[in-house]
Amino acid sequence: MGKVIIEKLDCFGRHGVLKEENILGQRFFVTCIMATDFDSAAETDNINKAVNYANVSQFITSYVKENIFKLIETLSSKLADEILVNFNVNSVTIKIEKPSAPVGLPLKTVAVEVTKKWEKSYLSIGSNMGDKKAYLDFAVSSLKNDKNIKVIKVSSYIETAPYGYTDQDTFLNGCIEIETIYSPHKLLKAINTIESNADRKREIHWGPRTLDIDIVLYGDKIINDEKLTIPHIDMENRLFVLSPLNEIAPYAIDPLNRRTVREMLKALETI
């Protein structure tokens, strides 16, 4: 992994809280540090396999000029997202300097800096209503159509017995490996939208559903709040999660118990 660095690109924009800033505009200096795999470009000496910093510079210049935000925090965050989506980079750090910031005191500049990257996550998908396979395929295609998500691997689909509420039809289950620039909670919102588009109804806890999508793992994050729990609740005891997940990511690690998917599946199968 190497870095491509664009330092203090001189841009014009209309970003600021004051109305005058949005009308008159001012200079901004943008530093962009992109982490990327150098191997292919270095070995072939081919610019088509490298991050073209001229194209990135033009993109940044246009983005800063054509959009208006009150906060340079917003500008830096959204610009980072756009660079991740539009260029072949693993992570990006954006620093935006505002030397003419209206603070009424002598200063060289004010600046904000943000770092964003593609995060690896694993999703569990399931259906036990209607055309089950079609619903799972719909989930995969919907994820592929989201520019903020890359679908890396999709497991085979397996038939499993219902979990929790057992008076219902068998499930078809699978797992998906993705990379995403969504935060965990934004990813949850995105998959809930996909579920809604598949006519998902939440009437019975663990009840029948056209499509269920759960975040099983998200990097090494541990989250437990009123909206989201990661790793997925009780995943070490859920064969319908571990079996397809083991197919695509046997060495993925549960950050709570530090066991791999393969270890958890083996333990569950021996019970």
Backbone as JSON, one array per atom type, in Angstrom:
{
  "sequence": "MGKVIIEKLDCFGRHGVLKEENILGQRFFVTCIMATDFDSAAETDNINKAVNYANVSQFITSYVKENIFKLIETLSSKLADEILVNFNVNSVTIKIEKPSAPVGLPLKTVAVEVTKKWEKSYLSIGSNMGDKKAYLDFAVSSLKNDKNIKVIKVSSYIETAPYGYTDQDTFLNGCIEIETIYSPHKLLKAINTIESNADRKREIHWGPRTLDIDIVLYGDKIINDEKLTIPHIDMENRLFVLSPLNEIAPYAIDPLNRRTVREMLKALETI",
  "N": [[0.84, -1.19, 0.0], [0.54, 2.2, -0.87], [0.82, 5.83, -0.94], [-0.84, 8.52, -2.52], [-0.4, 11.89, -2.86], [-1.89, 15.0, -2.82], [-1.18, 18.25, -2.36], [-2.27, 21.11, -0.74], [-4.08, 22.16, -2.76], [-5.22, 24.8, -4.65], [-8.3, 26.18, -4.43], [-11.53, 27.54, -5.36], [-14.45, 28.51, -3.63], [-17.82, 28.65, -2.23], [-18.36, 28.42, 0.58], [-19.59, 28.57, 3.85], [-20.89, 29.98, 6.91], [-21.84, 32.57, 6.94], [-23.87, 34.75, 4.95], [-22.64, 36.35, 3.05], [-20.35, 34.92, 2.46], [-21.37, 32.81, 1.0], [-22.14, 34.07, -1.27], [-20.05, 35.78, -2.3], [-17.79, 34.17, -2.09], [-14.55, 32.49, -1.62], [-11.02, 31.65, -1.23], [-9.92, 28.29, -0.87], [-7.77, 25.81, 0.46], [-6.95, 22.61, -0.42], [-5.85, 19.57, 0.79], [-5.16, 16.31, -0.15], [-4.85, 13.01, 0.69], [-4.32, 9.89, -0.45], [-4.65, 6.47, 0.04], [-3.51, 3.63, -1.62], [-3.16, 0.66, -3.65], [-0.05, 0.11, -4.84], [1.22, -1.82, -6.39], [0.41, -3.01, -8.95], [0.41, -0.79, -10.72], [3.06, 0.12, -10.41], [4.56, -2.07, -11.3], [3.85, -2.31, -13.97], [4.16, 0.21, -14.99], [2.07, 1.77, -15.87], [-0.21, 4.27, -16.37], [-2.93, 3.95, -16.39], [-3.45, 2.09, -14.47], [-2.94, 3.33, -12.19], [-3.61, 5.81, -9.6], [-4.82, 8.63, -10.96], [-3.58, 11.6, -10.38], [-3.98, 14.05, -11.55], [-6.56, 13.93, -12.6], [-7.94, 13.58, -10.2], [-7.38, 16.0, -8.96], [-8.7, 17.82, -10.66], [-11.29, 16.95, -10.2], [-11.65, 17.54, -7.46], [-11.37, 20.35, -7.52], [-13.59, 21.1, -9.09], [-15.68, 20.07, -7.51], [-15.5, 21.51, -5.1], [-16.04, 24.06, -6.06], [-18.61, 23.86, -7.24], [-20.46, 23.1, -5.33], [-22.21, 24.11, -2.35], [-21.77, 24.59, 1.03], [-22.49, 25.13, 4.5], [-20.66, 24.44, 6.46], [-17.19, 23.64, 6.62], [-16.57, 21.23, 7.57], [-18.64, 19.61, 6.64], [-18.17, 19.8, 3.89], [-15.59, 18.6, 3.69], [-16.13, 15.97, 4.56], [-18.08, 15.01, 2.72], [-16.68, 15.32, 0.34], [-14.59, 13.51, 0.72], [-16.05, 11.1, 0.7], [-16.94, 11.1, -1.99], [-14.55, 10.9, -3.41], [-13.67, 8.37, -2.61], [-15.64, 6.81, -3.8], [-15.43, 7.39, -6.52], [-12.82, 7.01, -7.35], [-10.07, 4.69, -7.48], [-9.23, 4.0, -4.63], [-8.2, 3.03, -1.33], [-8.41, 4.31, 1.12], [-8.92, 7.69, 2.25], [-7.66, 10.86, 3.17], [-8.79, 14.02, 3.86], [-7.92, 17.35, 4.03], [-9.0, 20.55, 4.66], [-8.29, 23.86, 4.25], [-9.0, 27.14, 5.34], [-8.1, 30.07, 4.75], [-9.07, 32.68, 4.82], [-11.0, 32.84, 6.77], [-13.69, 34.33, 8.52], [-12.96, 35.38, 11.34], [-12.18, 37.56, 12.73], [-9.71, 37.95, 13.9], [-6.1, 37.94, 13.83], [-4.75, 35.38, 11.9], [-3.19, 32.48, 10.45], [-4.47, 30.37, 9.09], [-7.54, 28.48, 9.22], [-8.54, 25.09, 9.69], [-9.93, 21.89, 8.79], [-9.9, 18.33, 9.14], [-10.4, 15.09, 7.84], [-10.59, 11.53, 7.84], [-11.45, 8.83, 5.84], [-12.53, 5.52, 4.88], [-12.89, 2.46, 2.95], [-14.8, 0.12, 4.54], [-14.8, -3.22, 5.76], [-17.52, -5.45, 5.9], [-19.92, -7.88, 7.04], [-22.89, -9.39, 6.0], [-25.97, -10.95, 6.86], [-28.48, -12.68, 5.14], [-31.92, -13.52, 4.67], [-34.95, -15.37, 3.92], [-38.35, -16.42, 4.12], [-40.74, -16.44, 2.8], [-42.91, -16.47, -0.02], [-41.23, -16.3, -3.19], [-38.39, -17.29, -2.27], [-35.65, -17.4, -3.04], [-35.62, -15.44, -5.02], [-36.06, -13.15, -3.51], [-33.69, -13.07, -1.98], [-31.83, -12.8, -4.02], [-32.66, -10.32, -4.89], [-31.87, -8.73, -2.74], [-29.06, -8.91, -2.97], [-28.62, -7.76, -5.53], [-29.62, -5.2, -5.06], [-27.83, -4.2, -3.18], [-25.54, -4.18, -4.78], [-26.2, -2.15, -6.49], [-25.93, 0.12, -5.03], [-23.95, 2.85, -4.74], [-22.27, 3.31, -2.62], [-21.49, 0.94, -1.64], [-19.62, -2.04, -2.06], [-20.02, -5.19, -3.34], [-18.39, -8.02, -2.41], [-18.18, -10.86, -1.98], [-20.53, -13.55, -2.26], [-22.3, -15.95, -0.52], [-23.29, -19.45, -0.95], [-26.8, -20.3, -1.02], [-28.64, -21.6, 1.69], [-30.98, -23.93, 3.09], [-32.77, -23.58, 6.08], [-33.99, -24.35, 9.38], [-36.61, -22.52, 11.09], [-35.81, -19.94, 13.49], [-36.2, -19.19, 16.91], [-39.21, -18.1, 16.8], [-40.98, -20.75, 15.87], [-43.17, -21.7, 14.45], [-43.53, -21.58, 11.51], [-42.65, -21.32, 8.0], [-39.74, -22.94, 6.51], [-36.49, -21.36, 6.19], [-34.57, -19.67, 3.65], [-31.24, -19.0, 3.54], [-28.3, -16.87, 3.51], [-25.0, -15.37, 3.22], [-23.2, -12.29, 2.87], [-20.27, -10.69, 1.84], [-19.15, -7.44, 2.1], [-17.76, -4.23, 1.13], [-17.85, -0.99, 2.41], [-18.59, 2.53, 2.52], [-20.37, 3.56, 4.2], [-21.25, 4.46, 7.54], [-21.8, 2.3, 10.41], [-24.51, 2.75, 11.33], [-25.63, 4.16, 9.2], [-25.4, 2.24, 7.27], [-27.19, 0.37, 8.29], [-29.57, 1.8, 7.94], [-29.63, 1.86, 5.15], [-29.91, -0.89, 4.47], [-32.32, -1.43, 5.69], [-34.01, 0.01, 4.06], [-33.83, -1.47, 1.71], [-35.04, -3.83, 2.61], [-37.63, -2.85, 3.06], [-38.35, -2.23, 0.45], [-38.67, -4.74, -0.46], [-41.08, -5.43, 0.52], [-41.08, -6.01, 3.26], [-42.51, -6.85, 6.35], [-42.87, -6.05, 9.76], [-44.24, -7.71, 11.94], [-44.38, -9.91, 13.7], [-42.1, -10.84, 16.16], [-39.13, -12.33, 15.14], [-40.65, -13.53, 13.25], [-42.38, -14.66, 10.16], [-40.96, -13.5, 7.07], [-40.42, -11.58, 4.13], [-37.92, -10.66, 3.42], [-34.93, -10.52, 5.16], [-32.29, -8.7, 6.41], [-29.28, -8.56, 8.06], [-26.68, -6.93, 9.88], [-23.85, -8.59, 10.48], [-21.09, -8.53, 11.15], [-18.92, -5.7, 11.42], [-16.1, -4.53, 10.43], [-13.92, -4.38, 13.16], [-15.67, -3.45, 15.0], [-17.61, -2.88, 17.97], [-20.83, -2.54, 18.88], [-23.6, -1.49, 20.72], [-26.53, -0.37, 21.01], [-29.76, 1.29, 21.18], [-30.68, 0.96, 18.61], [-28.98, -0.68, 17.14], [-26.98, -3.61, 17.15], [-23.81, -4.87, 17.13], [-21.19, -7.21, 17.22], [-23.64, -9.32, 15.54], [-26.48, -10.27, 17.43], [-26.08, -13.08, 19.46], [-24.74, -14.58, 17.53], [-22.94, -16.7, 17.57], [-24.43, -18.9, 18.13], [-26.05, -19.39, 16.01], [-26.72, -21.27, 13.45], [-27.64, -20.75, 10.89], [-26.45, -18.4, 10.28], [-23.66, -18.78, 10.71], [-22.94, -20.99, 9.07], [-23.23, -20.28, 6.19], [-21.59, -18.02, 6.34], [-19.13, -19.06, 7.03], [-18.42, -20.19, 4.65], [-17.57, -18.07, 3.04], [-15.96, -16.48, 4.63], [-14.17, -17.79, 6.64], [-12.23, -17.12, 8.5], [-12.88, -14.74, 9.61], [-13.26, -12.67, 12.47], [-14.98, -12.64, 15.53], [-15.24, -9.82, 17.4], [-15.94, -9.78, 20.07], [-15.64, -12.31, 21.37], [-13.3, -13.14, 20.28], [-13.05, -15.32, 18.63], [-12.8, -17.23, 15.6], [-14.99, -17.45, 12.73], [-15.02, -20.05, 11.76], [-14.18, -21.49, 14.03], [-16.31, -20.98, 15.79], [-18.42, -22.16, 14.39], [-17.63, -24.84, 14.32], [-17.71, -25.45, 17.05], [-20.45, -25.15, 17.53], [-21.56, -27.13, 15.95], [-20.82, -29.39, 17.28], [-22.38, -29.56, 19.48]],
  "CA": [[0.0, 0.0, 0.0], [1.26, 3.46, -0.92], [0.0, 7.03, -0.84], [-0.79, 9.59, -3.5], [-0.64, 13.1, -2.07], [-2.1, 16.3, -3.47], [-1.01, 19.15, -1.21], [-2.68, 22.51, -0.81], [-4.68, 22.52, -4.04], [-5.87, 26.12, -4.53], [-9.67, 26.08, -4.96], [-12.48, 28.61, -5.05], [-15.74, 27.99, -3.24], [-18.73, 29.54, -1.51], [-18.73, 27.67, 1.78], [-19.51, 29.36, 5.06], [-22.15, 30.25, 7.61], [-22.29, 33.91, 6.59], [-24.47, 34.88, 3.63], [-21.65, 36.94, 2.16], [-19.43, 33.86, 2.03], [-22.05, 32.01, 0.0], [-22.31, 34.89, -2.48], [-18.77, 36.25, -2.82], [-16.84, 33.07, -2.16], [-13.18, 32.73, -1.17], [-10.07, 30.58, -1.53], [-9.73, 27.16, 0.04], [-6.66, 24.94, 0.09], [-7.32, 21.22, -0.15], [-4.84, 18.52, 0.76], [-5.81, 15.02, -0.31], [-3.9, 11.91, 0.82], [-5.05, 8.69, -0.85], [-3.95, 5.19, 0.17], [-3.87, 2.77, -2.73], [-2.23, -0.43, -3.94], [0.89, 0.56, -5.86], [1.93, -2.92, -7.06], [0.09, -3.18, -10.37], [0.88, 0.38, -11.46], [4.52, 0.17, -10.36], [5.14, -3.15, -12.09], [3.56, -2.12, -15.4], [4.44, 1.6, -15.35], [0.9, 2.11, -16.66], [-1.01, 5.25, -15.65], [-4.31, 3.47, -16.29], [-3.55, 1.27, -13.28], [-2.57, 4.19, -11.06], [-4.54, 6.89, -9.29], [-4.42, 9.78, -11.76], [-3.74, 12.75, -9.48], [-4.49, 15.18, -12.33], [-8.02, 13.78, -12.61], [-8.44, 13.83, -8.84], [-7.28, 17.45, -8.72], [-9.8, 18.45, -11.38], [-12.52, 16.57, -9.52], [-11.72, 18.32, -6.22], [-11.59, 21.75, -7.88], [-14.98, 21.25, -9.53], [-16.59, 19.78, -6.4], [-15.45, 22.65, -4.17], [-16.65, 25.22, -6.72], [-20.0, 23.67, -7.66], [-21.32, 22.83, -4.19], [-22.19, 25.12, -1.29], [-22.07, 24.08, 2.37], [-22.21, 26.06, 5.58], [-19.5, 24.0, 7.24], [-16.14, 22.94, 5.88], [-16.65, 19.84, 8.02], [-19.52, 18.94, 5.69], [-17.44, 19.75, 2.62], [-14.5, 17.62, 3.75], [-16.7, 14.63, 4.69], [-18.72, 14.62, 1.46], [-15.64, 15.21, -0.67], [-13.92, 12.24, 0.98], [-16.93, 10.05, 0.2], [-16.96, 11.12, -3.45], [-13.27, 10.4, -3.91], [-13.67, 6.92, -2.41], [-16.57, 6.19, -4.75], [-15.08, 7.67, -7.92], [-11.43, 6.68, -7.67], [-9.67, 3.4, -6.93], [-8.41, 4.2, -3.44], [-8.69, 2.29, -0.16], [-8.78, 5.3, 2.13], [-8.57, 9.06, 1.87], [-7.66, 11.92, 4.17], [-9.01, 15.34, 3.27], [-7.7, 18.51, 4.89], [-9.44, 21.77, 4.0], [-7.85, 25.09, 4.94], [-9.8, 28.32, 5.01], [-7.22, 31.15, 5.25], [-9.8, 33.95, 4.97], [-12.12, 32.63, 7.68], [-14.04, 35.6, 9.18], [-12.95, 35.24, 12.8], [-11.89, 38.86, 13.33], [-8.42, 37.9, 14.58], [-5.03, 37.56, 12.91], [-4.41, 33.96, 11.89], [-2.66, 32.0, 9.17], [-5.56, 29.62, 8.47], [-8.26, 27.48, 10.01], [-8.6, 23.89, 8.87], [-10.52, 20.65, 9.3], [-9.32, 17.15, 8.5], [-11.17, 13.87, 8.05], [-10.11, 10.34, 7.16], [-12.48, 7.83, 5.59], [-12.03, 4.37, 4.13], [-13.8, 1.35, 2.7], [-14.82, -0.79, 5.69], [-15.32, -4.55, 5.48], [-18.66, -5.84, 6.72], [-20.58, -9.12, 6.63], [-24.33, -9.32, 6.17], [-26.75, -12.17, 6.78], [-29.75, -12.47, 4.45], [-32.83, -14.65, 4.81], [-36.33, -15.21, 3.48], [-39.18, -17.63, 4.21], [-42.05, -16.15, 2.21], [-42.93, -16.28, -1.46], [-40.07, -16.79, -3.93], [-37.31, -16.98, -1.33], [-34.41, -17.13, -3.77], [-35.76, -14.16, -5.7], [-35.87, -12.09, -2.52], [-32.27, -12.99, -1.65], [-31.17, -12.21, -5.19], [-33.01, -8.89, -4.88], [-31.0, -8.1, -1.75], [-27.71, -8.82, -3.54], [-28.61, -6.78, -6.62], [-29.83, -3.86, -4.49], [-26.55, -3.8, -2.6], [-24.62, -3.88, -5.88], [-26.62, -0.9, -7.13], [-25.65, 1.23, -4.12], [-22.57, 3.28, -5.04], [-21.49, 3.35, -1.39], [-21.26, -0.45, -1.24], [-19.05, -2.99, -3.02], [-20.27, -6.59, -2.99], [-17.15, -8.76, -2.66], [-18.48, -12.28, -2.08], [-21.87, -13.99, -1.88], [-22.29, -17.39, -0.22], [-24.41, -20.26, -1.43], [-28.0, -20.21, -0.2], [-28.93, -22.86, 2.36], [-32.29, -24.0, 3.74], [-32.6, -23.78, 7.52], [-35.2, -24.32, 10.2], [-36.83, -21.21, 11.71], [-35.14, -19.7, 14.78], [-37.05, -18.4, 17.81], [-40.62, -18.42, 16.52], [-40.79, -21.92, 15.0], [-44.39, -22.05, 13.73], [-43.48, -20.89, 10.23], [-41.96, -22.07, 6.95], [-38.27, -22.94, 6.56], [-35.83, -20.19, 5.62], [-33.43, -19.72, 2.76], [-30.29, -18.06, 4.13], [-26.99, -16.7, 2.92], [-24.19, -14.27, 3.77], [-22.56, -11.44, 1.87], [-19.14, -9.84, 2.25], [-19.17, -6.16, 1.4], [-16.99, -3.09, 1.6], [-18.77, 0.15, 2.37], [-18.17, 3.78, 3.15], [-21.38, 3.9, 5.19], [-21.06, 4.15, 8.94], [-22.72, 1.2, 10.74], [-25.91, 3.16, 11.42], [-26.09, 4.49, 7.86], [-25.56, 0.96, 6.58], [-28.45, -0.17, 8.78], [-30.64, 2.53, 7.25], [-29.65, 1.43, 3.74], [-30.46, -2.24, 4.33], [-33.74, -1.36, 6.05], [-34.7, 0.48, 2.86], [-33.92, -2.62, 0.81], [-36.07, -4.7, 3.17], [-38.94, -2.23, 2.8], [-38.61, -2.37, -0.98], [-39.07, -6.14, -0.66], [-42.36, -5.58, 1.24], [-40.86, -6.59, 4.59], [-43.41, -6.42, 7.41], [-42.37, -6.42, 11.09], [-45.45, -7.93, 12.72], [-44.08, -10.89, 14.75], [-40.67, -10.95, 16.42], [-38.6, -13.57, 14.56], [-41.72, -14.14, 12.46], [-42.18, -14.79, 8.72], [-40.54, -12.27, 6.43], [-39.99, -11.71, 2.74], [-36.48, -10.44, 3.35], [-34.29, -10.07, 6.39], [-30.86, -8.4, 6.23], [-28.67, -8.17, 9.33], [-25.24, -6.69, 9.92], [-23.25, -9.58, 11.38], [-19.83, -7.93, 11.6], [-18.51, -4.48, 10.74], [-14.72, -4.37, 10.9], [-13.79, -4.91, 14.52], [-16.48, -2.6, 15.87], [-18.58, -3.42, 18.92], [-21.87, -1.53, 19.05], [-24.8, -1.99, 21.4], [-27.41, 0.73, 21.4], [-31.18, 0.97, 21.01], [-30.99, 0.7, 17.21], [-28.06, -1.57, 16.45], [-26.05, -4.42, 17.92], [-22.76, -5.51, 16.34], [-21.62, -8.29, 16.34], [-25.05, -9.67, 15.58], [-26.86, -10.92, 18.69], [-26.08, -14.54, 19.58], [-24.34, -15.17, 16.25], [-22.19, -17.94, 17.78], [-25.39, -19.99, 18.27], [-26.96, -19.37, 14.87], [-26.17, -22.05, 12.34], [-28.03, -20.14, 9.62], [-25.48, -17.33, 10.03], [-22.29, -19.27, 10.69], [-22.67, -21.92, 7.98], [-22.89, -19.56, 4.95], [-20.48, -17.1, 6.58], [-17.91, -19.87, 7.0], [-18.09, -20.45, 3.24], [-16.9, -16.93, 2.41], [-15.05, -15.78, 5.55], [-13.96, -18.67, 7.79], [-11.29, -16.57, 9.48], [-13.39, -13.5, 10.19], [-13.2, -12.8, 13.93], [-15.94, -11.97, 16.4], [-14.43, -9.01, 18.31], [-16.32, -9.98, 21.46], [-15.05, -13.52, 21.97], [-12.02, -13.34, 19.6], [-13.05, -16.6, 17.92], [-13.1, -17.13, 14.18], [-16.26, -18.04, 12.3], [-14.81, -21.51, 11.68], [-14.16, -22.02, 15.4], [-17.67, -20.93, 16.35], [-19.24, -23.15, 13.69], [-17.22, -26.17, 14.78], [-18.23, -25.62, 18.4], [-21.9, -25.27, 17.46], [-21.89, -28.41, 15.32], [-20.53, -30.48, 18.22], [-23.36, -29.55, 20.59]],
  "C": [[0.88, 1.24, 0.0], [0.29, 4.63, -0.82], [0.24, 7.95, -2.02], [-1.24, 10.86, -2.79], [-0.78, 14.31, -2.98], [-2.11, 17.32, -2.34], [-1.38, 20.59, -1.55], [-3.14, 22.93, -2.21], [-5.51, 23.79, -3.85], [-7.23, 26.06, -5.22], [-10.48, 27.31, -4.6], [-13.82, 27.98, -4.71], [-16.55, 28.99, -2.45], [-19.26, 28.85, -0.25], [-18.56, 28.55, 3.01], [-20.88, 29.59, 5.66], [-22.72, 31.6, 7.21], [-22.81, 33.97, 5.16], [-23.48, 35.42, 2.61], [-20.68, 35.89, 1.63], [-20.05, 33.03, 0.92], [-22.22, 32.76, -1.32], [-20.95, 35.22, -3.11], [-17.77, 35.13, -3.01], [-15.44, 33.47, -1.69], [-12.3, 31.53, -1.54], [-10.07, 29.52, -0.43], [-8.53, 26.36, -0.46], [-6.98, 23.52, 0.54], [-6.11, 20.31, -0.27], [-5.55, 17.18, 0.78], [-4.74, 13.93, -0.28], [-4.67, 10.61, 0.6], [-4.17, 7.45, -0.7], [-4.44, 4.25, -0.91], [-2.8, 1.7, -2.93], [-1.34, -0.02, -5.11], [1.36, -0.56, -6.8], [1.68, -2.98, -8.56], [0.62, -2.02, -11.2], [2.4, 0.42, -11.52], [5.16, -0.88, -11.26], [4.96, -2.92, -13.59], [3.93, -0.72, -15.91], [3.32, 2.16, -16.22], [0.0, 3.05, -15.87], [-2.45, 4.81, -15.49], [-4.54, 2.59, -15.07], [-3.16, 2.04, -12.02], [-3.7, 5.15, -10.76], [-4.04, 8.14, -10.02], [-4.66, 11.05, -10.94], [-4.21, 14.0, -10.22], [-6.02, 15.14, -12.37], [-8.62, 14.05, -11.25], [-8.43, 15.32, -8.54], [-8.4, 18.21, -9.42], [-11.14, 18.18, -10.69], [-12.71, 17.41, -8.25], [-12.06, 19.78, -6.53], [-13.04, 21.99, -8.27], [-15.95, 21.06, -8.37], [-16.65, 20.96, -5.43], [-16.17, 23.86, -4.76], [-18.15, 25.06, -6.9], [-20.96, 23.4, -6.51], [-21.18, 23.92, -3.15], [-22.62, 24.47, 0.03], [-21.77, 25.16, 3.4], [-20.91, 25.72, 6.3], [-18.46, 23.33, 6.36], [-16.0, 21.5, 6.4], [-17.51, 19.01, 7.06], [-18.82, 18.76, 4.35], [-16.38, 18.65, 2.64], [-15.05, 16.19, 3.79], [-17.3, 14.16, 3.37], [-17.7, 14.47, 0.34], [-14.87, 13.9, -0.51], [-14.75, 11.07, 0.44], [-16.89, 9.96, -1.32], [-15.66, 10.6, -4.04], [-13.18, 8.89, -3.74], [-14.52, 6.22, -3.46], [-16.06, 6.29, -6.19], [-13.66, 7.32, -8.32], [-11.02, 5.41, -6.92], [-8.69, 3.58, -5.77], [-9.04, 3.46, -2.26], [-9.13, 3.21, 0.96], [-8.33, 6.67, 1.66], [-8.62, 9.97, 3.09], [-7.8, 13.25, 3.45], [-8.78, 16.41, 4.33], [-8.09, 19.75, 4.1], [-9.06, 22.97, 4.86], [-8.65, 26.28, 4.42], [-9.05, 29.55, 5.54], [-7.93, 32.48, 5.47], [-11.02, 33.8, 5.86], [-12.41, 33.9, 8.47], [-14.12, 35.46, 10.7], [-12.6, 36.55, 13.5], [-10.6, 38.9, 14.11], [-7.34, 37.52, 13.59], [-4.72, 36.07, 13.02], [-3.91, 33.58, 10.5], [-3.74, 31.25, 8.4], [-6.34, 28.88, 9.54], [-8.44, 26.26, 9.1], [-9.38, 22.79, 9.57], [-9.91, 19.49, 8.52], [-10.15, 15.92, 8.84], [-10.53, 12.73, 7.27], [-11.26, 9.34, 7.03], [-11.9, 6.69, 4.77], [-13.17, 3.39, 3.85], [-13.69, 0.38, 3.87], [-15.41, -2.14, 5.28], [-16.45, -4.89, 6.45], [-19.24, -7.13, 6.17], [-22.06, -9.02, 6.97], [-24.92, -10.71, 6.08], [-28.07, -11.84, 6.1], [-30.61, -13.71, 4.57], [-34.22, -14.32, 4.32], [-37.08, -16.52, 3.7], [-40.6, -17.39, 3.72], [-41.9, -16.0, 0.7], [-41.75, -16.94, -2.15], [-38.82, -16.41, -3.14], [-36.01, -16.61, -2.05], [-34.46, -15.77, -4.46], [-35.56, -13.0, -4.73], [-34.39, -11.95, -2.13], [-31.47, -12.39, -2.8], [-31.44, -10.71, -5.28], [-32.12, -8.13, -3.9], [-29.59, -7.89, -2.32], [-27.65, -7.76, -4.63], [-28.8, -5.35, -6.11], [-28.55, -3.33, -3.85], [-25.55, -3.41, -3.69], [-24.95, -2.55, -6.54], [-26.39, 0.32, -6.26], [-24.19, 1.63, -4.31], [-21.68, 3.3, -3.81], [-21.16, 1.96, -0.85], [-20.61, -1.22, -2.38], [-19.37, -4.4, -2.52], [-19.05, -7.4, -3.39], [-17.42, -10.25, -2.87], [-19.93, -12.54, -1.65], [-21.81, -15.5, -1.66], [-23.36, -18.12, -1.01], [-25.62, -20.01, -0.52], [-28.28, -21.59, 0.4], [-30.32, -22.79, 2.99], [-32.1, -24.32, 5.21], [-33.95, -23.75, 8.22], [-35.36, -22.95, 10.82], [-36.22, -21.14, 13.11], [-36.06, -18.84, 15.64], [-38.5, -18.79, 17.66], [-40.64, -19.53, 15.47], [-42.01, -22.3, 14.18], [-44.46, -21.26, 12.42], [-42.66, -21.73, 9.26], [-40.45, -22.01, 7.14], [-37.72, -21.71, 5.84], [-34.82, -20.59, 4.55], [-32.48, -18.62, 3.24], [-28.99, -18.0, 3.36], [-26.25, -15.58, 3.61], [-23.47, -13.55, 2.64], [-21.4, -10.69, 2.51], [-19.19, -8.57, 1.42], [-18.04, -5.26, 1.9], [-17.88, -1.88, 1.43], [-18.15, 1.39, 2.99], [-19.25, 4.29, 4.11], [-20.85, 3.64, 6.6], [-22.0, 3.0, 9.28], [-24.19, 1.6, 10.76], [-26.47, 3.58, 10.05], [-26.26, 3.22, 7.02], [-26.87, 0.3, 7.0], [-29.63, 0.5, 8.08], [-30.77, 2.07, 5.8], [-30.27, 0.05, 3.58], [-31.92, -2.3, 4.76], [-34.58, -0.88, 4.86], [-34.87, -0.65, 1.86], [-34.99, -3.59, 1.29], [-37.47, -4.15, 2.88], [-39.33, -2.36, 1.33], [-39.0, -3.8, -1.36], [-40.34, -6.47, 0.13], [-42.19, -6.28, 2.59], [-41.85, -5.99, 5.58], [-42.88, -6.91, 8.74], [-43.55, -6.57, 12.05], [-45.22, -8.88, 13.89], [-42.57, -10.97, 14.92], [-40.18, -12.32, 15.98], [-39.63, -14.27, 13.69], [-41.39, -14.22, 10.98], [-41.8, -13.45, 8.1], [-40.13, -12.54, 4.99], [-38.49, -11.58, 2.63], [-35.98, -9.89, 4.68], [-32.81, -9.87, 6.1], [-30.32, -7.9, 7.56], [-27.18, -7.91, 9.15], [-24.65, -7.65, 10.94], [-21.97, -9.02, 12.0], [-19.59, -6.66, 10.79], [-17.11, -4.14, 11.23], [-14.56, -5.06, 12.23], [-14.62, -4.12, 15.52], [-17.41, -3.41, 16.77], [-19.58, -2.31, 19.23], [-23.06, -2.18, 19.74], [-25.62, -0.8, 21.87], [-28.85, 0.36, 21.06], [-31.54, 0.62, 19.57], [-30.16, -0.42, 16.59], [-27.17, -2.32, 17.43], [-25.1, -5.12, 16.96], [-21.65, -5.95, 17.3], [-23.09, -8.65, 16.54], [-25.36, -10.54, 16.8], [-26.81, -12.44, 18.55], [-25.61, -15.24, 18.3], [-23.62, -16.5, 16.42], [-23.11, -19.15, 17.93], [-26.35, -20.09, 17.09], [-26.31, -20.04, 13.66], [-26.47, -21.38, 11.0], [-27.16, -18.93, 9.28], [-24.09, -17.92, 9.81], [-21.99, -20.16, 9.49], [-22.37, -21.19, 6.66], [-21.72, -18.58, 5.14], [-19.15, -17.83, 6.54], [-17.47, -20.15, 5.57], [-17.28, -19.31, 2.64], [-15.88, -16.25, 3.31], [-14.78, -16.62, 6.79], [-13.07, -18.08, 8.88], [-11.68, -15.17, 9.97], [-13.55, -13.7, 11.7], [-14.31, -12.0, 14.6], [-15.14, -11.16, 17.42], [-14.79, -9.16, 19.78], [-15.63, -11.19, 22.09], [-13.71, -13.9, 21.33], [-11.92, -14.71, 18.94], [-13.37, -16.38, 16.45], [-14.46, -17.75, 13.89], [-16.13, -19.56, 12.26], [-14.82, -22.14, 13.07], [-15.55, -22.04, 16.01], [-18.58, -21.96, 15.7], [-18.91, -24.55, 14.16], [-17.75, -26.46, 16.17], [-19.73, -25.85, 18.4], [-22.3, -26.64, 16.91], [-21.64, -29.59, 16.25], [-21.5, -30.54, 19.38], [-24.43, -30.62, 20.35]]
}
